[in-house]
Amino acid sequence: MKKEDCIFCKIANGEIPSTTIFENEEFKVFFDINPASKGHCLIVPKEHYDNIFDIDKEVAGRLFSLAASVARSLKKQLNCEGMNLVQNNGEIAGQTVFHFHLHLIPRYTGDTVNVKWAPGQADVEELAKLAKAVASDL
């Protein structure tokens, strides 16, 4: 289902032009018009999902399988040294377009991309309890 006011729905369905890398009945892969680095692209499901909390797990699996193929091709074609996969969920996490999308950002020595954070210190007992709780929900 398409959401009328969603820019990624419009791009995915061809209403707004994009430089498309790959497209099938389920996904569109296109270059970001405001790239973090050369080759930065997005994978967008054509079905509207607000975020990872809404996307169907089978669709997510096919999307990540496609991401692996696109990443390998980008590495081969651009000779990049690494790749960040970035996927934000919710405004607090930096999501600005509320249609699930995955960024593939090729990395090069000396680029200006920054996706780092300051590592914290985990409480091992707390982690064990949380692991049990999360596992029971799967």
MODELLER restraints for C-alpha pairs under 7 A, 6 or more apart:
rsr = mdl.restraints
at = mdl.atoms
rsr.add(forms.Gaussian(group=physical.xy_distance, feature=features.Distance(at['CA:1:A'], at['CA:47:A']), mean=5.24, stdev=0.5))
rsr.add(forms.Gaussian(group=physical.xy_distance, feature=features.Distance(at['CA:1:A'], at['CA:48:A']), mean=5.86, stdev=0.5))
rsr.add(forms.Gaussian(group=physical.xy_distance, feature=features.Distance(at['CA:2:A'], at['CA:9:A']), mean=5.85, stdev=0.5))
rsr.add(forms.Gaussian(group=physical.xy_distance, feature=features.Distance(at['CA:2:A'], at['CA:47:A']), mean=6.13, stdev=0.5))
rsr.add(forms.Gaussian(group=physical.xy_distance, feature=features.Distance(at['CA:2:A'], at['CA:48:A']), mean=5.54, stdev=0.5))
rsr.add(forms.Gaussian(group=physical.xy_distance, feature=features.Distance(at['CA:3:A'], at['CA:9:A']), mean=6.39, stdev=0.5))
rsr.add(forms.Gaussian(group=physical.xy_distance, feature=features.Distance(at['CA:3:A'], at['CA:48:A']), mean=6.44, stdev=0.5))
rsr.add(forms.Gaussian(group=physical.xy_distance, feature=features.Distance(at['CA:8:A'], at['CA:99:A']), mean=6.47, stdev=0.5))
rsr.add(forms.Gaussian(group=physical.xy_distance, feature=features.Distance(at['CA:9:A'], at['CA:46:A']), mean=6.36, stdev=0.5))
rsr.add(forms.Gaussian(group=physical.xy_distance, feature=features.Distance(at['CA:9:A'], at['CA:48:A']), mean=6.59, stdev=0.5))
rsr.add(forms.Gaussian(group=physical.xy_distance, feature=features.Distance(at['CA:10:A'], at['CA:16:A']), mean=5.61, stdev=0.5))
rsr.add(forms.Gaussian(group=physical.xy_distance, feature=features.Distance(at['CA:11:A'], at['CA:17:A']), mean=6.31, stdev=0.5))
rsr.add(forms.Gaussian(group=physical.xy_distance, feature=features.Distance(at['CA:11:A'], at['CA:18:A']), mean=6.66, stdev=0.5))
rsr.add(forms.Gaussian(group=physical.xy_distance, feature=features.Distance(at['CA:12:A'], at['CA:28:A']), mean=5.68, stdev=0.5))
rsr.add(forms.Gaussian(group=physical.xy_distance, feature=features.Distance(at['CA:12:A'], at['CA:44:A']), mean=6.86, stdev=0.5))
rsr.add(forms.Gaussian(group=physical.xy_distance, feature=features.Distance(at['CA:12:A'], at['CA:46:A']), mean=5.35, stdev=0.5))
rsr.add(forms.Gaussian(group=physical.xy_distance, feature=features.Distance(at['CA:13:A'], at['CA:46:A']), mean=6.77, stdev=0.5))
rsr.add(forms.Gaussian(group=physical.xy_distance, feature=features.Distance(at['CA:18:A'], at['CA:30:A']), mean=6.36, stdev=0.5))
rsr.add(forms.Gaussian(group=physical.xy_distance, feature=features.Distance(at['CA:19:A'], at['CA:30:A']), mean=5.42, stdev=0.5))
rsr.add(forms.Gaussian(group=physical.xy_distance, feature=features.Distance(at['CA:19:A'], at['CA:31:A']), mean=5.71, stdev=0.5))
rsr.add(forms.Gaussian(group=physical.xy_distance, feature=features.Distance(at['CA:20:A'], at['CA:29:A']), mean=5.87, stdev=0.5))
rsr.add(forms.Gaussian(group=physical.xy_distance, feature=features.Distance(at['CA:20:A'], at['CA:30:A']), mean=4.24, stdev=0.5))
rsr.add(forms.Gaussian(group=physical.xy_distance, feature=features.Distance(at['CA:20:A'], at['CA:31:A']), mean=6.67, stdev=0.5))
rsr.add(forms.Gaussian(group=physical.xy_distance, feature=features.Distance(at['CA:21:A'], at['CA:29:A']), mean=5.40, stdev=0.5))
rsr.add(forms.Gaussian(group=physical.xy_distance, feature=features.Distance(at['CA:21:A'], at['CA:30:A']), mean=5.23, stdev=0.5))
rsr.add(forms.Gaussian(group=physical.xy_distance, feature=features.Distance(at['CA:22:A'], at['CA:28:A']), mean=5.92, stdev=0.5))
rsr.add(forms.Gaussian(group=physical.xy_distance, feature=features.Distance(at['CA:22:A'], at['CA:29:A']), mean=5.07, stdev=0.5))
rsr.add(forms.Gaussian(group=physical.xy_distance, feature=features.Distance(at['CA:23:A'], at['CA:29:A']), mean=6.22, stdev=0.5))
rsr.add(forms.Gaussian(group=physical.xy_distance, feature=features.Distance(at['CA:26:A'], at['CA:45:A']), mean=5.85, stdev=0.5))
rsr.add(forms.Gaussian(group=physical.xy_distance, feature=features.Distance(at['CA:26:A'], at['CA:46:A']), mean=5.50, stdev=0.5))
rsr.add(forms.Gaussian(group=physical.xy_distance, feature=features.Distance(at['CA:27:A'], at['CA:43:A']), mean=6.84, stdev=0.5))
rsr.add(forms.Gaussian(group=physical.xy_distance, feature=features.Distance(at['CA:27:A'], at['CA:44:A']), mean=5.63, stdev=0.5))
rsr.add(forms.Gaussian(group=physical.xy_distance, feature=features.Distance(at['CA:27:A'], at['CA:45:A']), mean=4.38, stdev=0.5))
rsr.add(forms.Gaussian(group=physical.xy_distance, feature=features.Distance(at['CA:27:A'], at['CA:46:A']), mean=5.33, stdev=0.5))
rsr.add(forms.Gaussian(group=physical.xy_distance, feature=features.Distance(at['CA:28:A'], at['CA:43:A']), mean=5.90, stdev=0.5))
rsr.add(forms.Gaussian(group=physical.xy_distance, feature=features.Distance(at['CA:28:A'], at['CA:44:A']), mean=5.41, stdev=0.5))
rsr.add(forms.Gaussian(group=physical.xy_distance, feature=features.Distance(at['CA:28:A'], at['CA:45:A']), mean=6.44, stdev=0.5))
rsr.add(forms.Gaussian(group=physical.xy_distance, feature=features.Distance(at['CA:28:A'], at['CA:46:A']), mean=6.83, stdev=0.5))
rsr.add(forms.Gaussian(group=physical.xy_distance, feature=features.Distance(at['CA:29:A'], at['CA:41:A']), mean=6.87, stdev=0.5))
rsr.add(forms.Gaussian(group=physical.xy_distance, feature=features.Distance(at['CA:29:A'], at['CA:42:A']), mean=5.56, stdev=0.5))
rsr.add(forms.Gaussian(group=physical.xy_distance, feature=features.Distance(at['CA:29:A'], at['CA:43:A']), mean=4.48, stdev=0.5))
rsr.add(forms.Gaussian(group=physical.xy_distance, feature=features.Distance(at['CA:29:A'], at['CA:44:A']), mean=6.36, stdev=0.5))
rsr.add(forms.Gaussian(group=physical.xy_distance, feature=features.Distance(at['CA:30:A'], at['CA:41:A']), mean=5.44, stdev=0.5))
rsr.add(forms.Gaussian(group=physical.xy_distance, feature=features.Distance(at['CA:30:A'], at['CA:42:A']), mean=5.53, stdev=0.5))
rsr.add(forms.Gaussian(group=physical.xy_distance, feature=features.Distance(at['CA:30:A'], at['CA:43:A']), mean=6.80, stdev=0.5))
rsr.add(forms.Gaussian(group=physical.xy_distance, feature=features.Distance(at['CA:31:A'], at['CA:39:A']), mean=6.78, stdev=0.5))
rsr.add(forms.Gaussian(group=physical.xy_distance, feature=features.Distance(at['CA:31:A'], at['CA:40:A']), mean=5.95, stdev=0.5))
rsr.add(forms.Gaussian(group=physical.xy_distance, feature=features.Distance(at['CA:31:A'], at['CA:41:A']), mean=4.04, stdev=0.5))
rsr.add(forms.Gaussian(group=physical.xy_distance, feature=features.Distance(at['CA:31:A'], at['CA:42:A']), mean=6.25, stdev=0.5))
rsr.add(forms.Gaussian(group=physical.xy_distance, feature=features.Distance(at['CA:32:A'], at['CA:40:A']), mean=5.78, stdev=0.5))
rsr.add(forms.Gaussian(group=physical.xy_distance, feature=features.Distance(at['CA:32:A'], at['CA:41:A']), mean=4.93, stdev=0.5))
rsr.add(forms.Gaussian(group=physical.xy_distance, feature=features.Distance(at['CA:32:A'], at['CA:42:A']), mean=6.33, stdev=0.5))
rsr.add(forms.Gaussian(group=physical.xy_distance, feature=features.Distance(at['CA:36:A'], at['CA:105:A']), mean=6.88, stdev=0.5))
rsr.add(forms.Gaussian(group=physical.xy_distance, feature=features.Distance(at['CA:36:A'], at['CA:113:A']), mean=6.15, stdev=0.5))
rsr.add(forms.Gaussian(group=physical.xy_distance, feature=features.Distance(at['CA:37:A'], at['CA:105:A']), mean=6.45, stdev=0.5))
rsr.add(forms.Gaussian(group=physical.xy_distance, feature=features.Distance(at['CA:37:A'], at['CA:106:A']), mean=6.38, stdev=0.5))
rsr.add(forms.Gaussian(group=physical.xy_distance, feature=features.Distance(at['CA:37:A'], at['CA:107:A']), mean=7.00, stdev=0.5))
rsr.add(forms.Gaussian(group=physical.xy_distance, feature=features.Distance(at['CA:38:A'], at['CA:106:A']), mean=6.80, stdev=0.5))
rsr.add(forms.Gaussian(group=physical.xy_distance, feature=features.Distance(at['CA:39:A'], at['CA:74:A']), mean=6.98, stdev=0.5))
rsr.add(forms.Gaussian(group=physical.xy_distance, feature=features.Distance(at['CA:39:A'], at['CA:105:A']), mean=6.84, stdev=0.5))
rsr.add(forms.Gaussian(group=physical.xy_distance, feature=features.Distance(at['CA:39:A'], at['CA:106:A']), mean=6.13, stdev=0.5))
rsr.add(forms.Gaussian(group=physical.xy_distance, feature=features.Distance(at['CA:40:A'], at['CA:104:A']), mean=5.66, stdev=0.5))
rsr.add(forms.Gaussian(group=physical.xy_distance, feature=features.Distance(at['CA:40:A'], at['CA:105:A']), mean=4.53, stdev=0.5))
rsr.add(forms.Gaussian(group=physical.xy_distance, feature=features.Distance(at['CA:40:A'], at['CA:106:A']), mean=6.14, stdev=0.5))
rsr.add(forms.Gaussian(group=physical.xy_distance, feature=features.Distance(at['CA:41:A'], at['CA:103:A']), mean=5.86, stdev=0.5))
rsr.add(forms.Gaussian(group=physical.xy_distance, feature=features.Distance(at['CA:41:A'], at['CA:104:A']), mean=5.36, stdev=0.5))
rsr.add(forms.Gaussian(group=physical.xy_distance, feature=features.Distance(at['CA:41:A'], at['CA:105:A']), mean=6.70, stdev=0.5))
rsr.add(forms.Gaussian(group=physical.xy_distance, feature=features.Distance(at['CA:42:A'], at['CA:101:A']), mean=6.40, stdev=0.5))
rsr.add(forms.Gaussian(group=physical.xy_distance, feature=features.Distance(at['CA:42:A'], at['CA:102:A']), mean=5.48, stdev=0.5))
rsr.add(forms.Gaussian(group=physical.xy_distance, feature=features.Distance(at['CA:42:A'], at['CA:103:A']), mean=4.65, stdev=0.5))
rsr.add(forms.Gaussian(group=physical.xy_distance, feature=features.Distance(at['CA:42:A'], at['CA:104:A']), mean=6.15, stdev=0.5))
rsr.add(forms.Gaussian(group=physical.xy_distance, feature=features.Distance(at['CA:43:A'], at['CA:101:A']), mean=5.63, stdev=0.5))
rsr.add(forms.Gaussian(group=physical.xy_distance, feature=features.Distance(at['CA:43:A'], at['CA:102:A']), mean=5.18, stdev=0.5))
rsr.add(forms.Gaussian(group=physical.xy_distance, feature=features.Distance(at['CA:43:A'], at['CA:103:A']), mean=6.67, stdev=0.5))
rsr.add(forms.Gaussian(group=physical.xy_distance, feature=features.Distance(at['CA:44:A'], at['CA:100:A']), mean=6.64, stdev=0.5))
rsr.add(forms.Gaussian(group=physical.xy_distance, feature=features.Distance(at['CA:44:A'], at['CA:101:A']), mean=4.80, stdev=0.5))
rsr.add(forms.Gaussian(group=physical.xy_distance, feature=features.Distance(at['CA:44:A'], at['CA:102:A']), mean=6.79, stdev=0.5))
rsr.add(forms.Gaussian(group=physical.xy_distance, feature=features.Distance(at['CA:48:A'], at['CA:99:A']), mean=6.05, stdev=0.5))
rsr.add(forms.Gaussian(group=physical.xy_distance, feature=features.Distance(at['CA:49:A'], at['CA:55:A']), mean=5.49, stdev=0.5))
rsr.add(forms.Gaussian(group=physical.xy_distance, feature=features.Distance(at['CA:49:A'], at['CA:99:A']), mean=5.47, stdev=0.5))
rsr.add(forms.Gaussian(group=physical.xy_distance, feature=features.Distance(at['CA:49:A'], at['CA:100:A']), mean=5.50, stdev=0.5))
rsr.add(forms.Gaussian(group=physical.xy_distance, feature=features.Distance(at['CA:50:A'], at['CA:98:A']), mean=4.97, stdev=0.5))
rsr.add(forms.Gaussian(group=physical.xy_distance, feature=features.Distance(at['CA:50:A'], at['CA:99:A']), mean=4.44, stdev=0.5))
rsr.add(forms.Gaussian(group=physical.xy_distance, feature=features.Distance(at['CA:50:A'], at['CA:100:A']), mean=5.40, stdev=0.5))
rsr.add(forms.Gaussian(group=physical.xy_distance, feature=features.Distance(at['CA:51:A'], at['CA:89:A']), mean=5.55, stdev=0.5))
rsr.add(forms.Gaussian(group=physical.xy_distance, feature=features.Distance(at['CA:51:A'], at['CA:98:A']), mean=6.63, stdev=0.5))
rsr.add(forms.Gaussian(group=physical.xy_distance, feature=features.Distance(at['CA:51:A'], at['CA:99:A']), mean=6.11, stdev=0.5))
rsr.add(forms.Gaussian(group=physical.xy_distance, feature=features.Distance(at['CA:51:A'], at['CA:100:A']), mean=4.50, stdev=0.5))
rsr.add(forms.Gaussian(group=physical.xy_distance, feature=features.Distance(at['CA:52:A'], at['CA:89:A']), mean=6.55, stdev=0.5))
rsr.add(forms.Gaussian(group=physical.xy_distance, feature=features.Distance(at['CA:52:A'], at['CA:100:A']), mean=6.48, stdev=0.5))
rsr.add(forms.Gaussian(group=physical.xy_distance, feature=features.Distance(at['CA:80:A'], at['CA:106:A']), mean=5.89, stdev=0.5))
rsr.add(forms.Gaussian(group=physical.xy_distance, feature=features.Distance(at['CA:80:A'], at['CA:107:A']), mean=5.75, stdev=0.5))
rsr.add(forms.Gaussian(group=physical.xy_distance, feature=features.Distance(at['CA:80:A'], at['CA:108:A']), mean=5.62, stdev=0.5))
rsr.add(forms.Gaussian(group=physical.xy_distance, feature=features.Distance(at['CA:81:A'], at['CA:107:A']), mean=5.75, stdev=0.5))
rsr.add(forms.Gaussian(group=physical.xy_distance, feature=features.Distance(at['CA:81:A'], at['CA:108:A']), mean=5.47, stdev=0.5))
rsr.add(forms.Gaussian(group=physical.xy_distance, feature=features.Distance(at['CA:82:A'], at['CA:106:A']), mean=5.96, stdev=0.5))
rsr.add(forms.Gaussian(group=physical.xy_distance, feature=features.Distance(at['CA:82:A'], at['CA:107:A']), mean=4.83, stdev=0.5))
rsr.add(forms.Gaussian(group=physical.xy_distance, feature=features.Distance(at['CA:82:A'], at['CA:108:A']), mean=6.87, stdev=0.5))
rsr.add(forms.Gaussian(group=physical.xy_distance, feature=features.Distance(at['CA:83:A'], at['CA:104:A']), mean=6.71, stdev=0.5))
rsr.add(forms.Gaussian(group=physical.xy_distance, feature=features.Distance(at['CA:83:A'], at['CA:105:A']), mean=5.49, stdev=0.5))
rsr.add(forms.Gaussian(group=physical.xy_distance, feature=features.Distance(at['CA:83:A'], at['CA:106:A']), mean=4.43, stdev=0.5))
rsr.add(forms.Gaussian(group=physical.xy_distance, feature=features.Distance(at['CA:83:A'], at['CA:107:A']), mean=5.30, stdev=0.5))
rsr.add(forms.Gaussian(group=physical.xy_distance, feature=features.Distance(at['CA:84:A'], at['CA:104:A']), mean=5.92, stdev=0.5))
rsr.add(forms.Gaussian(group=physical.xy_distance, feature=features.Distance(at['CA:84:A'], at['CA:105:A']), mean=5.04, stdev=0.5))
rsr.add(forms.Gaussian(group=physical.xy_distance, feature=features.Distance(at['CA:84:A'], at['CA:106:A']), mean=6.46, stdev=0.5))
rsr.add(forms.Gaussian(group=physical.xy_distance, feature=features.Distance(at['CA:85:A'], at['CA:102:A']), mean=6.75, stdev=0.5))
rsr.add(forms.Gaussian(group=physical.xy_distance, feature=features.Distance(at['CA:85:A'], at['CA:103:A']), mean=5.54, stdev=0.5))
rsr.add(forms.Gaussian(group=physical.xy_distance, feature=features.Distance(at['CA:85:A'], at['CA:104:A']), mean=4.86, stdev=0.5))
rsr.add(forms.Gaussian(group=physical.xy_distance, feature=features.Distance(at['CA:85:A'], at['CA:105:A']), mean=6.37, stdev=0.5))
rsr.add(forms.Gaussian(group=physical.xy_distance, feature=features.Distance(at['CA:86:A'], at['CA:102:A']), mean=5.96, stdev=0.5))
rsr.add(forms.Gaussian(group=physical.xy_distance, feature=features.Distance(at['CA:86:A'], at['CA:103:A']), mean=4.99, stdev=0.5))
rsr.add(forms.Gaussian(group=physical.xy_distance, feature=features.Distance(at['CA:86:A'], at['CA:104:A']), mean=6.69, stdev=0.5))
rsr.add(forms.Gaussian(group=physical.xy_distance, feature=features.Distance(at['CA:87:A'], at['CA:101:A']), mean=6.53, stdev=0.5))
rsr.add(forms.Gaussian(group=physical.xy_distance, feature=features.Distance(at['CA:87:A'], at['CA:102:A']), mean=5.01, stdev=0.5))
rsr.add(forms.Gaussian(group=physical.xy_distance, feature=features.Distance(at['CA:87:A'], at['CA:103:A']), mean=6.29, stdev=0.5))
rsr.add(forms.Gaussian(group=physical.xy_distance, feature=features.Distance(at['CA:88:A'], at['CA:94:A']), mean=5.81, stdev=0.5))
rsr.add(forms.Gaussian(group=physical.xy_distance, feature=features.Distance(at['CA:88:A'], at['CA:95:A']), mean=4.93, stdev=0.5))
rsr.add(forms.Gaussian(group=physical.xy_distance, feature=features.Distance(at['CA:89:A'], at['CA:95:A']), mean=5.47, stdev=0.5))
